[in-house]
Structures are given as structure tokens and as C-alpha cells.
Amino acid sequence: MAIITFAQVKGGSGKTTLAKCMVAEFTARGAAVAALDLDPNRPLGRFFARIPELAHVEVAVPDQERRVSTLVRDLAARFEHVVIDLMGAATNDTQVAMALSDLVVVPSQMSEDDFRGGIETWRQVEEAEAVARRPIARAVLMVRTSSGAVRPRVEGFLRDTYAQAGAHVCTASFGERTVWKEMSYAGWVPHLHERGGNAAENFSAIFDELMGLLAARAAEPGPLAA
């Protein structure tokens, strides 16, 4: 069982698109998955309702009666995996969600603002790990990158800068593709409807790498030293 959170204090970084894709990939692989939507616009439920293969996915949202910690534990008790889409801000709810997570993915586009937001989010995950007193797998995922064979100079620069700041960056990246923009209204999801296509293979590579990070985390000692 894994609780996977997409977090970035800067809005518009791609968290929601990645959360949709993660749920779709788990579904395509036959895993029971639910979602927790902390985006104020609540996009996940509307999206899943448009896709027959995803219409069954349970999406929880917090309210005055049901707090984030309660919802996460309830979903984790009933499903193999839980995917959390955080809002683009640092709040108590986002900190609680990260502390309960097994893996936190920090999306970062090719901009200084995304980099600064990514580093701030990375530090917040480190704090959440200290609070939880257990290892939390985490990685920066470069998004909206060129889908060509040659890596643009700016991507290489940002990868190096993240590494210098102590952040782990996924080898795979989420390529810039029209299909990701059209997915929300077209009702067509690459990894559900064209498994052998380039877009589906792109996300499958990301998924496999993230699952590898989870497996490595699971092999680490449990509670962190005080």
C-alpha cells in the first residue's frame, strides 16, 4: 500500500495532471486506488466522472467534519493506493498530507519560479519526515519538458541546480504533449486507451521509477532517530 502525494507550493506546476495520470496508471495495472483532492477547485472528481474506466474511483475532499488525517487513514484502510493532489500553497492540510505520505513528488516546470517553489516544497517534505519520524520517499519530477531526444540546456541546468541543493530529480521527465492538455475534456487518457503510444510509455517510465523509489524507502529502517 502506498500514499503518493503531488506537492508544489507554486500553483500551475502540473500537480493535478500528474495525479490524474497516476490514478489512471494504477487503474490500468489493475490496482485498487482512491484519491484525496485538496485543490480548492476539486478537479479530480469531475475528471474521473468523464472517463468510464475511472468513474468508480472514490475521491475524498475534506470538510469541517472530516479532516485530512481522518480521510487519508480511511482511504488507506480500504484501498491499495491513495493519490493526493495538494493545493498550490503551504497550509496545515498540506503539511499533514505530506507527513502521512510514503512518497511525495514535486513537479517542476522549466522556470526559476518553479525551481524556487520546488526547493521550498522539498524543505517542507524534510520537515514532514522529521515530524513523522519515518522515511518519506521524495523526488522532483521535471514537467513540460521537450519530448525530443536532446535534453534542452535549461533542463540540464535545473537538474544540476536541484542536485546541488540536495534534491533528488527523477531520471524520467513528463514531456510536453498536447494530449495532456486535451485529456480533461476529450475523455481520452493515453495509458488507458493507447497503452503502446508514446505518451503512455512516457508516463509508464515515470510510474516505474517512482515505484522504485517507494521500494527503496520500504527497505530503509522505520522510525527515524529523535
PASEBA-1860 file (N, C-alpha, C; in nm, 3 decimals):
! residues 226
1> MAIITFAQ> 0.085/-0.118/0.000/0.000/0.000/0.000/0.088/0.123/0.000 ~ 0.049/0.225/-0.079/0.128/0.347/-0.086/0.039/0.469/-0.088 ~ 0.080/0.572/-0.015/0.016/0.702/-0.020/0.112/0.795/-0.095 ~ 0.067/0.842/-0.210/0.152/0.920/-0.300/0.093/1.060/-0.315 ~ 0.173/1.161/-0.286/0.127/1.299/-0.286/0.203/1.380/-0.390 ~ 0.128/1.462/-0.464/0.189/1.557/-0.557/0.182/1.695/-0.493 ~ 0.298/1.754/-0.469/0.306/1.878/-0.391/0.398/1.978/-0.459 ~ 0.357/2.104/-0.456/0.440/2.214/-0.505/0.372/2.343/-0.458
9> VKGGSGKT> 0.445/2.425/-0.383/0.384/2.546/-0.328/0.348/2.646/-0.437 ~ 0.411/2.634/-0.553/0.375/2.722/-0.665/0.259/2.659/-0.742 ~ 0.156/2.735/-0.767/0.044/2.684/-0.844/0.077/2.667/-0.991 ~ -0.001/2.585/-1.060/0.015/2.568/-1.204/0.136/2.488/-1.245 ~ 0.186/2.405/-1.156/0.308/2.329/-1.186/0.281/2.194/-1.249 ~ 0.156/2.149/-1.252/0.125/2.019/-1.312/0.083/1.913/-1.212 ~ 0.060/1.950/-1.086/0.024/1.851/-0.984/-0.102/1.774/-1.021 ~ -0.206/1.846/-1.061/-0.335/1.781/-1.087/-0.328/1.688/-1.207
17> TLAKCMVA> -0.261/1.730/-1.313/-0.245/1.643/-1.430/-0.172/1.516/-1.392 ~ -0.068/1.528/-1.313/0.007/1.410/-1.271/-0.076/1.321/-1.180 ~ -0.156/1.380/-1.092/-0.243/1.299/-1.005/-0.343/1.220/-1.089 ~ -0.402/1.284/-1.190/-0.494/1.214/-1.279/-0.424/1.097/-1.347 ~ -0.304/1.124/-1.397/-0.230/1.019/-1.468/-0.191/0.906/-1.375 ~ -0.157/0.939/-1.250/-0.117/0.835/-1.155/-0.234/0.742/-1.124 ~ -0.351/0.800/-1.101/-0.469/0.719/-1.076/-0.500/0.631/-1.197 ~ -0.491/0.689/-1.317/-0.518/0.613/-1.439/-0.419/0.499/-1.457
25> EFTARGAA> -0.292/0.523/-1.422/-0.192/0.418/-1.438/-0.215/0.304/-1.338 ~ -0.247/0.337/-1.215/-0.281/0.232/-1.118/-0.400/0.151/-1.168 ~ -0.500/0.220/-1.221/-0.620/0.153/-1.272/-0.585/0.062/-1.389 ~ -0.503/0.111/-1.481/-0.462/0.031/-1.597/-0.388/-0.095/-1.555 ~ -0.320/-0.089/-1.441/-0.243/-0.203/-1.393/-0.323/-0.290/-1.296 ~ -0.452/-0.259/-1.282/-0.541/-0.344/-1.203/-0.535/-0.322/-1.054 ~ -0.482/-0.209/-1.008/-0.471/-0.182/-0.865/-0.591/-0.102/-0.817 ~ -0.631/-0.125/-0.693/-0.741/-0.050/-0.632/-0.685/0.082/-0.578
33> VAALDLDP> -0.735/0.193/-0.630/-0.680/0.324/-0.596/-0.792/0.422/-0.566 ~ -0.766/0.512/-0.472/-0.858/0.622/-0.441/-0.778/0.751/-0.442 ~ -0.848/0.864/-0.434/-0.780/0.993/-0.440/-0.832/1.086/-0.331 ~ -0.746/1.176/-0.288/-0.783/1.283/-0.197/-0.753/1.413/-0.269 ~ -0.855/1.498/-0.286/-0.842/1.620/-0.363/-0.839/1.741/-0.270 ~ -0.722/1.804/-0.257/-0.709/1.924/-0.175/-0.702/2.051/-0.259 ~ -0.716/2.036/-0.391/-0.725/2.153/-0.478/-0.860/2.220/-0.454 ~ -0.862/2.351/-0.425/-0.989/2.418/-0.398/-1.091/2.405/-0.512
41> NRPLGRFF> -1.044/2.385/-0.635/-1.136/2.372/-0.749/-1.193/2.232/-0.764 ~ -1.143/2.136/-0.688/-1.192/1.997/-0.688/-1.199/1.937/-0.830 ~ -1.089/1.934/-0.903/-1.094/1.887/-1.042/-1.097/1.735/-1.058 ~ -1.049/1.660/-0.961/-1.033/1.516/-0.982/-1.167/1.445/-1.001 ~ -1.263/1.473/-0.915/-1.393/1.407/-0.926/-1.460/1.433/-1.060 ~ -1.453/1.556/-1.107/-1.514/1.590/-1.237/-1.444/1.516/-1.350 ~ -1.314/1.506/-1.342/-1.238/1.438/-1.447/-1.271/1.288/-1.449 ~ -1.265/1.223/-1.334/-1.289/1.079/-1.330/-1.431/1.046/-1.376
49> ARIPELAH> -1.526/1.134/-1.349/-1.666/1.108/-1.389/-1.682/1.104/-1.541 ~ -1.590/1.170/-1.614/-1.599/1.173/-1.761/-1.540/1.049/-1.826 ~ -1.460/0.973/-1.751/-1.387/0.859/-1.807/-1.450/0.731/-1.754 ~ -1.515/0.651/-1.839/-1.583/0.530/-1.790/-1.493/0.440/-1.706 ~ -1.367/0.425/-1.746/-1.276/0.337/-1.673/-1.239/0.392/-1.535 ~ -1.263/0.523/-1.513/-1.226/0.586/-1.387/-1.346/0.632/-1.305 ~ -1.465/0.612/-1.357/-1.586/0.664/-1.290/-1.606/0.603/-1.152 ~ -1.547/0.486/-1.129/-1.563/0.419/-1.000/-1.467/0.472/-0.894
57> VEVAVPDQ> -1.368/0.552/-0.932/-1.264/0.595/-0.839/-1.323/0.686/-0.731 ~ -1.302/0.650/-0.608/-1.352/0.732/-0.496/-1.260/0.852/-0.475 ~ -1.320/0.970/-0.469/-1.244/1.092/-0.445/-1.296/1.157/-0.316 ~ -1.210/1.169/-0.218/-1.247/1.230/-0.091/-1.203/1.376/-0.089 ~ -1.282/1.460/-0.023/-1.246/1.601/-0.003/-1.271/1.635/0.143 ~ -1.184/1.714/0.204/-1.202/1.747/0.345/-1.315/1.848/0.365 ~ -1.373/1.845/0.484/-1.473/1.944/0.523/-1.461/1.967/0.673 ~ -1.557/2.037/0.730/-1.550/2.068/0.873/-1.553/1.943/0.960
65> ERRVSTLV> -1.618/1.840/0.911/-1.631/1.717/0.990/-1.519/1.617/0.965 ~ -1.469/1.612/0.842/-1.369/1.512/0.805/-1.238/1.582/0.770 ~ -1.141/1.568/0.857/-1.012/1.632/0.838/-0.924/1.545/0.749 ~ -0.813/1.605/0.701/-0.724/1.535/0.610/-0.670/1.407/0.671 ~ -0.627/1.410/0.795/-0.569/1.291/0.857/-0.671/1.177/0.863 ~ -0.796/1.210/0.894/-0.900/1.108/0.901/-0.927/1.049/0.764 ~ -0.936/1.134/0.663/-0.965/1.088/0.527/-0.853/1.000/0.473 ~ -0.729/1.040/0.495/-0.617/0.962/0.444/-0.616/0.823/0.507
73> RDLAARFE> -0.633/0.817/0.637/-0.631/0.687/0.705/-0.749/0.600/0.662 ~ -0.865/0.661/0.642/-0.981/0.584/0.598/-0.958/0.525/0.458 ~ -0.910/0.607/0.366/-0.884/0.558/0.230/-0.776/0.451/0.230 ~ -0.671/0.474/0.307/-0.560/0.378/0.311/-0.604/0.243/0.367 ~ -0.705/0.243/0.452/-0.755/0.118/0.509/-0.840/0.039/0.410 ~ -0.890/0.107/0.306/-0.984/0.042/0.215/-0.930/0.023/0.073 ~ -0.819/0.087/0.040/-0.765/0.078/-0.095/-0.616/0.046/-0.092 ~ -0.569/-0.013/-0.202/-0.427/-0.046/-0.211/-0.341/0.080/-0.213
81> HVVIDLMG> -0.388/0.183/-0.284/-0.309/0.304/-0.301/-0.398/0.427/-0.288 ~ -0.339/0.536/-0.242/-0.408/0.663/-0.231/-0.322/0.770/-0.298 ~ -0.382/0.846/-0.389/-0.313/0.954/-0.458/-0.370/1.086/-0.407 ~ -0.282/1.177/-0.364/-0.324/1.305/-0.307/-0.277/1.419/-0.396 ~ -0.371/1.506/-0.432/-0.340/1.627/-0.509/-0.351/1.745/-0.415 ~ -0.238/1.810/-0.384/-0.238/1.922/-0.292/-0.266/2.054/-0.364 ~ -0.308/2.152/-0.287/-0.324/2.287/-0.339/-0.186/2.350/-0.359 ~ -0.180/2.455/-0.439/-0.053/2.523/-0.464/-0.023/2.626/-0.358
89> AATNDTQV> -0.013/2.582/-0.233/0.017/2.671/-0.121/0.060/2.585/-0.003 ~ 0.126/2.648/0.092/0.167/2.578/0.213/0.064/2.603/0.323 ~ -0.005/2.498/0.364/-0.107/2.508/0.468/-0.089/2.394/0.566 ~ -0.166/2.398/0.674/-0.162/2.287/0.769/-0.204/2.157/0.703 ~ -0.306/2.163/0.616/-0.353/2.042/0.547/-0.244/1.981/0.460 ~ -0.169/2.067/0.389/-0.063/2.013/0.302/0.047/1.949/0.385 ~ 0.080/2.009/0.500/0.184/1.952/0.585/0.139/1.818/0.643 ~ 0.013/1.809/0.684/-0.039/1.683/0.737/-0.036/1.575/0.629
97> AMALSDLV> -0.080/1.610/0.508/-0.082/1.513/0.398/0.058/1.461/0.368 ~ 0.156/1.550/0.365/0.293/1.507/0.337/0.346/1.417/0.448 ~ 0.314/1.449/0.573/0.362/1.368/0.685/0.304/1.227/0.683 ~ 0.187/1.210/0.624/0.123/1.079/0.615/0.162/1.003/0.488 ~ 0.237/1.066/0.401/0.269/1.008/0.270/0.386/0.912/0.276 ~ 0.386/0.818/0.183/0.501/0.731/0.162/0.594/0.788/0.056 ~ 0.537/0.866/-0.037/0.614/0.926/-0.145/0.555/1.063/-0.176 ~ 0.641/1.164/-0.186/0.599/1.298/-0.228/0.673/1.333/-0.356
105> VVPSQMSE> 0.595/1.367/-0.458/0.650/1.404/-0.589/0.633/1.554/-0.606 ~ 0.743/1.622/-0.640/0.743/1.767/-0.654/0.760/1.802/-0.802 ~ 0.652/1.838/-0.872/0.665/1.875/-1.013/0.732/2.010/-1.029 ~ 0.812/2.022/-1.133/0.880/2.149/-1.158/0.890/2.173/-1.308 ~ 0.834/2.286/-1.352/0.848/2.326/-1.491/0.982/2.397/-1.509 ~ 1.008/2.441/-1.633/1.137/2.500/-1.667/1.139/2.649/-1.637 ~ 1.127/2.686/-1.510/1.128/2.828/-1.475/1.192/2.847/-1.339 ~ 1.241/2.968/-1.314/1.301/2.999/-1.185/1.196/2.993/-1.074
113> DDFRGGIE> 1.073/3.041/-1.104/0.968/3.037/-1.003/0.936/2.895/-0.961 ~ 0.930/2.803/-1.059/0.904/2.663/-1.024/1.019/2.605/-0.944 ~ 1.141/2.643/-0.980/1.257/2.594/-0.906/1.253/2.641/-0.761 ~ 1.226/2.768/-0.740/1.220/2.820/-0.604/1.107/2.752/-0.525 ~ 0.991/2.737/-0.591/0.882/2.666/-0.526/0.915/2.522/-0.498 ~ 0.988/2.460/-0.592/1.027/2.320/-0.574/1.120/2.301/-0.456 ~ 1.216/2.390/-0.440/1.309/2.380/-0.327/1.237/2.403/-0.195 ~ 1.145/2.502/-0.192/1.068/2.526/-0.070/0.983/2.403/-0.035
121> TWRQVEEA> 0.923/2.341/-0.137/0.843/2.221/-0.113/0.930/2.107/-0.063 ~ 1.049/2.093/-0.120/1.142/1.990/-0.077/1.176/2.006/0.072 ~ 1.200/2.128/0.114/1.230/2.154/0.256/1.110/2.119/0.344 ~ 0.990/2.146/0.294/0.870/2.112/0.370/0.856/1.960/0.387 ~ 0.892/1.885/0.283/0.886/1.739/0.294/0.988/1.690/0.397 ~ 1.105/1.753/0.399/1.205/1.717/0.500/1.151/1.741/0.641 ~ 1.079/1.852/0.659/1.019/1.881/0.789/0.910/1.780/0.822 ~ 0.830/1.743/0.721/0.725/1.644/0.743/0.785/1.510/0.783
129> EAVARRPI> 0.897/1.474/0.723/0.965/1.349/0.758/1.012/1.352/0.903 ~ 1.064/1.467/0.946/1.109/1.480/1.085/0.992/1.467/1.182 ~ 0.877/1.526/1.145/0.758/1.517/1.229/0.708/1.373/1.234 ~ 0.703/1.308/1.117/0.653/1.170/1.110/0.750/1.069/1.171 ~ 0.877/1.107/1.178/0.983/1.021/1.233/0.991/0.888/1.159 ~ 0.980/0.896/1.028/0.997/0.779/0.942/1.039/0.829/0.804 ~ 1.106/0.746/0.724/1.150/0.790/0.593/1.030/0.818/0.500 ~ 1.036/0.928/0.428/0.937/0.959/0.325/1.014/0.972/0.193
137> ARAVLMVR> 0.984/0.883/0.099/1.048/0.892/-0.033/1.004/1.021/-0.100 ~ 1.093/1.083/-0.175/1.058/1.209/-0.241/1.146/1.229/-0.363 ~ 1.090/1.299/-0.460/1.164/1.326/-0.583/1.104/1.446/-0.653 ~ 1.190/1.522/-0.719/1.146/1.627/-0.810/1.124/1.563/-0.947 ~ 1.013/1.599/-1.011/0.984/1.549/-1.145/0.977/1.667/-1.240 ~ 1.066/1.671/-1.337/1.064/1.778/-1.437/0.944/1.757/-1.529 ~ 0.866/1.863/-1.551/0.745/1.853/-1.632/0.747/1.955/-1.745 ~ 0.662/1.926/-1.846/0.653/2.010/-1.966/0.790/2.023/-2.033
145> TSSGAVRP> 0.864/1.913/-2.035/0.995/1.912/-2.099/0.981/1.876/-2.246 ~ 1.085/1.900/-2.322/1.085/1.865/-2.463/1.075/1.715/-2.478 ~ 0.990/1.670/-2.572/0.976/1.526/-2.594/1.078/1.473/-2.695 ~ 1.169/1.560/-2.739/1.273/1.517/-2.832/1.383/1.439/-2.763 ~ 1.474/1.387/-2.842/1.582/1.304/-2.788/1.688/1.387/-2.717 ~ 1.701/1.515/-2.755/1.805/1.601/-2.698/1.747/1.680/-2.582 ~ 1.812/1.675/-2.467/1.764/1.747/-2.349/1.803/1.894/-2.361 ~ 1.706/1.985/-2.351/1.737/2.128/-2.360/1.834/2.172/-2.250
153> RVEGFLRD> 1.911/2.276/-2.279/2.011/2.324/-2.184/1.948/2.366/-2.052 ~ 1.830/2.431/-2.059/1.768/2.478/-1.935/1.729/2.362/-1.845 ~ 1.686/2.250/-1.904/1.651/2.135/-1.821/1.774/2.080/-1.752 ~ 1.884/2.069/-1.827/2.007/2.021/-1.766/2.055/2.113/-1.655 ~ 2.042/2.244/-1.676/2.082/2.340/-1.574/1.999/2.324/-1.447 ~ 1.865/2.312/-1.464/1.778/2.299/-1.348/1.802/2.168/-1.274 ~ 1.825/2.061/-1.348/1.856/1.933/-1.283/1.982/1.946/-1.197 ~ 2.084/2.008/-1.251/2.208/2.025/-1.176/2.187/2.114/-1.054
161> TYAQAGAH> 2.107/2.220/-1.070/2.083/2.312/-0.959/2.004/2.246/-0.848 ~ 1.905/2.165/-0.884/1.831/2.088/-0.783/1.927/1.994/-0.709 ~ 2.011/1.925/-0.784/2.104/1.831/-0.722/2.198/1.902/-0.626 ~ 2.244/2.020/-0.664/2.333/2.097/-0.577/2.263/2.138/-0.448 ~ 2.131/2.154/-0.455/2.053/2.191/-0.337/2.014/2.068/-0.255 ~ 2.056/1.950/-0.298/2.029/1.828/-0.222/1.901/1.756/-0.259 ~ 1.836/1.797/-0.368/1.710/1.735/-0.409/1.736/1.626/-0.513 ~ 1.665/1.514/-0.499/1.673/1.406/-0.597/1.578/1.435/-0.712
169> VCTASFGE> 1.627/1.428/-0.835/1.545/1.453/-0.954/1.527/1.323/-1.030 ~ 1.403/1.292/-1.065/1.376/1.171/-1.143/1.453/1.174/-1.275 ~ 1.500/1.059/-1.316/1.565/1.048/-1.447/1.462/1.071/-1.557 ~ 1.345/1.011/-1.544/1.237/1.033/-1.640/1.177/1.172/-1.618 ~ 1.117/1.227/-1.722/1.051/1.356/-1.712/0.917/1.349/-1.784 ~ 0.828/1.439/-1.747/0.692/1.442/-1.803/0.694/1.536/-1.923 ~ 0.689/1.477/-2.044/0.707/1.554/-2.165/0.590/1.646/-2.199 ~ 0.621/1.752/-2.269/0.519/1.846/-2.317/0.445/1.781/-2.434
177> RTVWKEMS> 0.319/1.750/-2.414/0.237/1.685/-2.517/0.097/1.744/-2.516 ~ 0.042/1.763/-2.635/-0.093/1.818/-2.647/-0.194/1.730/-2.578 ~ -0.173/1.600/-2.579/-0.270/1.507/-2.523/-0.295/1.532/-2.375 ~ -0.192/1.576/-2.300/-0.212/1.602/-2.158/-0.304/1.722/-2.137 ~ -0.296/1.820/-2.227/-0.383/1.938/-2.216/-0.526/1.903/-2.256 ~ -0.542/1.813/-2.353/-0.674/1.778/-2.404/-0.745/1.673/-2.319 ~ -0.669/1.604/-2.234/-0.722/1.490/-2.161/-0.845/1.523/-2.079 ~ -0.847/1.640/-2.017/-0.956/1.675/-1.926/-1.090/1.689/-1.995
185> YAGWVPHL> -1.091/1.730/-2.122/-1.220/1.748/-2.189/-1.243/1.650/-2.303 ~ -1.139/1.580/-2.346/-1.154/1.487/-2.458/-1.203/1.349/-2.413 ~ -1.189/1.318/-2.283/-1.230/1.186/-2.235/-1.141/1.075/-2.284 ~ -1.018/1.108/-2.317/-0.924/1.009/-2.373/-0.795/1.017/-2.294 ~ -0.758/0.906/-2.231/-0.640/0.901/-2.146/-0.541/0.803/-2.208 ~ -0.421/0.849/-2.244/-0.326/0.763/-2.317/-0.302/0.628/-2.253 ~ -0.276/0.623/-2.122/-0.239/0.494/-2.063/-0.360/0.406/-2.036 ~ -0.481/0.454/-2.063/-0.598/0.367/-2.061/-0.641/0.327/-2.201
193> HERGGNAA> -0.622/0.415/-2.299/-0.679/0.395/-2.432/-0.576/0.370/-2.542 ~ -0.449/0.391/-2.512/-0.344/0.361/-2.611/-0.215/0.326/-2.537 ~ -0.213/0.207/-2.478/-0.103/0.168/-2.391/0.031/0.168/-2.462 ~ 0.031/0.142/-2.591/0.158/0.134/-2.662/0.205/0.266/-2.719 ~ 0.129/0.375/-2.699/0.165/0.503/-2.755/0.278/0.571/-2.679 ~ 0.336/0.674/-2.741/0.450/0.743/-2.680/0.413/0.809/-2.547 ~ 0.295/0.872/-2.542/0.255/0.939/-2.419/0.239/0.840/-2.305 ~ 0.173/0.727/-2.333/0.155/0.625/-2.230/0.288/0.568/-2.184
201> ENFSAIFD> 0.379/0.545/-2.277/0.510/0.493/-2.241/0.588/0.595/-2.158 ~ 0.571/0.723/-2.189/0.636/0.828/-2.110/0.592/0.820/-1.964 ~ 0.461/0.813/-1.942/0.417/0.809/-1.802/0.447/0.675/-1.737 ~ 0.445/0.569/-1.812/0.478/0.438/-1.757/0.621/0.437/-1.703 ~ 0.712/0.504/-1.774/0.851/0.512/-1.727/0.859/0.592/-1.597 ~ 0.781/0.701/-1.589/0.777/0.779/-1.465/0.723/0.694/-1.351 ~ 0.614/0.625/-1.378/0.550/0.540/-1.276/0.647/0.435/-1.224 ~ 0.716/0.367/-1.314/0.809/0.262/-1.272/0.922/0.319/-1.186
209> ELMGLLAA> 0.970/0.437/-1.223/1.077/0.499/-1.144/1.027/0.536/-1.004 ~ 0.907/0.591/-0.997/0.852/0.628/-0.867/0.828/0.504/-0.779 ~ 0.782/0.395/-0.841/0.763/0.272/-0.765/0.897/0.219/-0.714 ~ 1.002/0.242/-0.791/1.135/0.203/-0.744/1.178/0.283/-0.622 ~ 1.145/0.411/-0.619/1.176/0.493/-0.503/1.100/0.444/-0.380 ~ 0.974/0.405/-0.401/0.895/0.351/-0.290/0.956/0.222/-0.236 ~ 0.999/0.137/-0.326/1.059/0.011/-0.284/1.187/0.035/-0.205 ~ 1.266/0.132/-0.247/1.389/0.165/-0.175/1.357/0.222/-0.037
217> RAAEPGPL> 1.253/0.304/-0.029/1.213/0.359/0.101/1.169/0.249/0.196 ~ 1.094/0.151/0.142/1.043/0.043/0.225/1.157/-0.040/0.284 ~ 1.272/-0.039/0.218/1.386/-0.117/0.267/1.466/-0.043/0.374 ~ 1.435/0.086/0.395/1.505/0.164/0.496/1.450/0.133/0.636 ~ 1.529/0.165/0.740/1.477/0.146/0.877/1.352/0.229/0.898 ~ 1.264/0.184/0.988/1.137/0.252/1.013/1.150/0.387/1.079 ~ 1.133/0.397/1.210/1.136/0.528/1.279/1.273/0.593/1.267 ~ 1.272/0.724/1.247/1.396/0.800/1.246/1.439/0.826/1.389
225> AA> 1.568/0.846/1.404/1.620/0.876/1.537/1.568/1.012/1.584 ~ 1.548/1.026/1.712/1.497/1.151/1.769/1.603/1.259/1.759
END
